[in-house]
Amino acid sequence: MFITPAYAQGFSFSDPNSMALFAQFALIAVVFYFLLIRPQQKRAKEHKALLANLRRGDRIVTGGGIIGTIAKVVSDEEVAVDIAENVRVRVLRSTVTSVLARTEPVAGKEQGKDEAVAEPEAAPKEKRKGGARG
């Protein structure tokens, strides 16, 4: 009643217009895969590897923007992070967004162990001058 006979006809692969329409959709799907889906999967895989390789002494940035040094790997899901002198917090591994500096494993030890990792060298502290800033 409300559908015209032209719209009531079914989709047919024998029709050249239908094949062209199907080819366009397939091309769009391939473009979306290579431009959106594949790079996102690659980034997710790299982030998962980054989280798996966290160890004591690594300098990290959390999702909230806090920069700190890993003091201890508590469990598979948590790490203890020193964010200031005598200030240690526990954060979830999943909140770590990037590693700024990695520590090298001690020679002769297995790479996955964090018990015998060398401490990073401390950066020299700048002396601040008193007075007004301007």
ZAFI-469149 format. One record per residue: residue in one letter; x, y, z of N, C-alpha, C in turn. Coordinates in steps of 0.2 Angstrom, whole numbers, plus 5000, padded with zeros to 4 digits. Example, Ala and Ser with C-alpha at 12.3 -4.5 7.8 and 13.67 -1.06 7.14 Angstrom:
BEGIN
A506649725039506249785039506649845039S506449895035506849955036506450005039
This chain:
BEGIN
M500449945000500050005000500450065000F500950075005501350135005502050125002I502150055000502850044996502750034989T503050074985503050074978503350004975P503149984970503449924967504149924966A504449984965505149994964505549974970Y505349994976505649984982505549914984A504949884982504849814984505249764981Q505649774976506049724973506649714977G506849644977507349624982508049644979F508549634983509249644981509449584977S509749594972510049544967510749554965F511149504966511849514964511949514956S511449494953511449494945511349564942D511049604946510949674944511649714945P511849744940512549784940512549834945N511949874946511949924951511949894958S511749844959511749804966512449784967M512849764962513549744963513949804965A513849854961514249914963514149944970L513449944972513349964979513649914984F513649854983513949804987514749814987A515049834982515749844981515949904985Q515549954985515650024988515650004996F515149974998515149955005515749915007A515949865003516549825005517149865005L517249915000517849965000517850005006I517250035009517250075015517450035021A517249965021517449925027518149915027V518449905021519149895021519549955023V519350015021519650075023519550085030F519050075033518950085040519350035044Y519449975042519949925045520649955045F520849975040521549995039521750065042L521250105042521350175045521150185052L520650145055520450155062520550085066I520350035064520349975068521049945069R521349935064522049905065522549945069P522550015068523050055072522850055079Q522150055081521950045088522149985091Q522049925087522249865090523049855091K523449885087524149895087524349935094R524049985095524150025101523949995107A523449955107523149915113523649865114K523949825109524449775110525049805113E525349865111525949895113525849915120H525249945122525149965129525049905134K524849845131524749785136525449765137A525949765132526649745133526949785137L526849855137527149905141526949885149L526349875150526149865157526449795159A526549745155526749685157527549685159N527849735156528549745157528749795162L528349825166528449865171528949835177R529449875179529849845184530049905189R530349885194530549935199531149985196G531050045197531550095195531250135189D530750105185530450135179530150205181R530250255177529950315178529350315174I528750335177528150325173527650385174V527150385169526650435170525950395170T525550415175524950385176524350425172G523750395172523250425168523050495170G523150505177522950565180523550625179G524050605176524650645175525150645180I525150605185525650605190526250565188I526850595189527450565187527750535193G528050475192528350445198528850395196T529150365201529550305200529350245203I529350185200529050125203529550105208A529250095214529650075220529549995221K528949975219528849905220528349875216V528349815213527849785210527449745215V526849775217526449735222526149675219S525849675214525449615211525449625204D525049585200524949585193524549645191E524149675196523749735195523949795198E524349795203524549855206525349865207V525549925207526249945208526250005213A526750005217526950055222527350105219V527150175219527550225215527750275220D528350295220528550355223528450415219I528050465222527950525218528250585221A528550585227528950635230529350595236E529750635239530150615244529650585250N529750525252529350495257528650495256V528450495249527750485247527650435242R527350375245527250315240526450305240V526250295234525550275232525550215229R524950175229524850115225524350135220V524550115214524150135208524050065204L523450065200523350005196523850015190R524049955188524449955182524049985176S523449975175523049995169523050065169T523250105174523150175174523850205172V524350165171525050185168524950205161T525050265159524950275152525650275148S526250295151526850285147527450275152V527950255149528550245153529050305151L529350345155529750395153530450375153A530650335158531350305158531350235160R531750195157531750125159532450105163T532450065168533050045171533249985167E533949975167534249915164534249855169P534149795167534149735172534849725174V535049705180535649685182535949625178A536549625176536849575171536849515175G536649455171536649395174535949375177K535449425178534849405180534349405175E533749365176533249365172532849425171Q532649445165532349505163531749525166G531349475168530649485171530649495178K531249485182531249495189531349565191D531049585196531149655198531549665205E531749605208532049605214532749635213A533149625208533849645207533949695202V533549745202533549795196533949855199A534349885195534749945197534350005198E534450045203534050105204534250155199P533850205197534050255192534450305196E534850335192535250395194534850455196A534950485202534550545203534750605200A534250645197534450705194534750755199P535250795197535450845202534850895203K534750915210534250965212534551035211E534051075208534251145207534151185214K534551225215534451275221533951335219R533451345223533051395222533251455225K533151515222533351575225532651605228G532751635234532151665237531951735234G531351755235531251815232530551815228A530351865225529751875221529951855214R529451815211529551805204529251855200G529451865194529251925190529251905183
